[in-house]
Amino acid sequence: MAAPLGSKANPSQYDCYPDLAEDEPYFVIRAHDPLSSALVELHAYIGAGQPGAAHNKLAEIMELTRDRAPRPAGSPKYRETFAISQSMEQWRDTHPKS
C-alpha cells in the first residue's frame, strides 16, 4: 500500500521543502489538525481564483469552529504562530520573487 500523497514518504510533485531557502519561514498544517483539509482546500480555492467556493469553504470552517471554546490568543503556541506569519511577510518584502 502506497503512502498517502503529500506525506514524507510520498511527497507531492509540488513539495516545497527541497526549495526552501535556509532563512525562509514556513508553517506546517498536519492532517492531525481537524481543520487541516478544509484550510488546505480554502487555500486551493483562493489560488485557483474561485472566490465563491472560497467563501463557502470559509463559512464551513467558521461553522466547524462555532461551538468550540476559543483558544487563548496569548498562549505561547499562538503567539509563535502570529510571529511566523509576521516573519513570512517580512521575508517576502526582502526577497522579491524572481
C-alpha positions, 0 to 999 in steps of 0.5 A: 500500500502506497503512502498517502500523497503529500506525506514524507514518504510520498511527497507531492510533485509540488513539495516545497521543502527541497526549495526552501531557502535556509532563512525562509519561514514556513508553517506546517498544517498536519492532517492531525489538525481537524481543520487541516483539509478544509484550510488546505482546500480554502487555500486551493480555492483562493489560488485557483481564483474561485472566490465563491467556493472560497467563501463557502469553504470559509463559512464551513470552517467558521461553522466547524469552529462555532461551538468550540471554546476559543483558544487563548490568543496569548498562549505561547503556541499562538503567539509563535504562530502570529510571529511566523506569519509576521516573519513570512511577510517580512521575508517576502518584502526582502526577497522579491520573487524572481 
